[in-house]
Amino acid sequence: MALDSLIVLIDTSVIINFMHGKAQHKELFRELATRKVSLATSCISVAELYGGMRVVEEAATGEMLEAFDILPVTFEIARKAGLIRGSQRRLGRTFAVDDMMIAATSILHNYPLITDNRKDFEIPEIVLFPEF
């Protein structure tokens, strides 16, 4: 996948692992910056980050998120998330609503998703960033 002039959607897990100093994630962000790849994340990820952080991490979390285009949940995203979740449920697979909101954001914006939890996004329409 060519990275130049690309926008990627970053899942919560990747941001958390970067903030915790994981070498693999630091290298990923370094590579994305070198190639001038634009970063986006869902407002769902913002809620997950602030909901799980320690008080002492608030300033660093805010600074980190300044590098991202924060994408809102629109009616279209919510509808798509519900449709995906419903179709997967009929196949006997259950996915969390928050993950389906992130998946729908990726699909409707046509941004590849970078996630550490690939199993949470095993749906036909989504483009997952190659494993790193």
C-alpha positions in Angstrom: 0.0 0.0 0.0 1.5 3.3 -1.1 1.7 5.7 1.9 2.5 9.0 0.2 -0.4 11.5 0.2 -2.6 9.2 2.2 -4.8 9.6 5.2 -5.1 6.8 7.6 -7.6 6.2 10.5 -5.8 5.3 13.7 -7.7 3.0 16.2 -7.6 3.6 19.9 -5.3 0.6 20.6 -2.5 2.0 18.4 -2.6 5.4 20.0 -2.5 3.8 23.5 0.4 1.6 22.6 2.3 4.6 21.1 1.7 6.7 24.3 2.9 3.8 26.4 6.2 3.9 24.4 6.0 0.6 22.5 8.9 0.6 20.1 6.9 -0.8 17.2 4.3 1.9 17.5 6.9 4.7 17.8 8.5 3.4 14.6 5.1 3.3 12.8 4.3 6.9 13.7 7.9 7.9 12.7 7.3 6.2 9.3 3.9 7.9 8.8 5.4 11.3 9.6 8.4 10.8 7.3 6.0 10.0 4.5 3.7 12.9 5.4 0.7 10.6 5.9 -2.2 12.5 7.5 -3.6 11.0 10.7 -7.3 10.8 11.6 -9.1 9.2 14.4 -12.8 8.9 15.4 -14.4 10.8 18.2 -15.2 7.4 19.5 -11.4 6.8 20.0 -11.2 10.1 21.8 -13.9 9.0 24.2 -12.1 5.7 24.7 -8.8 7.4 25.4 -10.1 9.9 27.9 -12.3 7.2 29.5 -9.3 4.9 30.1 -6.4 7.3 30.9 -4.9 8.1 34.2 -5.3 11.7 35.4 -1.6 12.4 34.9 -1.9 11.4 31.2 -4.5 14.1 30.4 -2.1 16.7 29.1 -0.1 14.2 27.0 -3.3 12.8 25.6 -4.5 16.2 24.5 -1.2 17.1 23.0 -1.1 13.8 21.1 -4.6 14.3 19.7 -3.6 17.7 18.3 -1.8 15.7 15.5 -5.1 14.1 14.4 -8.1 15.1 12.4 -10.9 14.1 14.8 -13.8 12.7 12.8 -17.3 13.1 14.2 -20.0 10.4 14.1 -22.5 11.5 11.6 -25.9 10.0 10.8 -24.4 8.2 7.9 -21.7 6.7 10.0 -24.1 5.6 12.7 -26.4 4.1 10.1 -23.6 2.2 8.4 -22.3 0.9 11.8 -25.7 -0.4 12.6 -26.1 -2.1 9.3 -22.7 -3.7 9.5 -23.4 -4.9 13.1 -26.8 -6.3 12.1 -25.4 -8.1 9.0 -22.6 -9.6 11.1 -25.0 -10.6 13.9 -27.1 -12.5 11.3 -23.9 -14.4 10.4 -23.5 -15.3 14.1 -20.7 -12.8 14.8 -21.0 -10.1 17.4 -19.1 -6.9 17.2 -19.1 -4.0 19.7 -21.0 -0.9 18.6 -18.0 1.4 19.2 -15.8 -0.7 17.0 -18.5 -0.7 14.3 -18.6 3.1 14.5 -14.9 3.2 13.9 -15.2 0.7 11.1 -18.0 2.7 9.4 -15.9 5.9 9.7 -13.0 4.1 8.0 -15.3 2.8 5.2 -17.2 6.0 4.5 -14.1 8.2 4.5 -12.2 5.5 2.5 -9.3 5.7 5.0 -7.4 2.5 5.7 -7.7 1.6 9.4 -4.6 0.9 11.5 -5.4 -1.2 14.5 -3.8 -3.7 16.8 -7.2 -5.5 17.1 -7.7 -6.8 13.6 -10.2 -9.5 14.8 -12.5 -6.7 15.9 -12.7 -5.4 12.4 -13.0 -8.6 10.3 -15.7 -7.2 8.0 -15.7 -7.4 4.2 -15.8 -3.7 3.3 -13.0 -2.4 5.5 -9.4 -1.8 4.3 -7.0 -2.7 7.1 -3.6 -1.2 7.0 -1.0 -4.0 6.5 0.2 -5.5 9.7 3.2 -3.8 11.1 
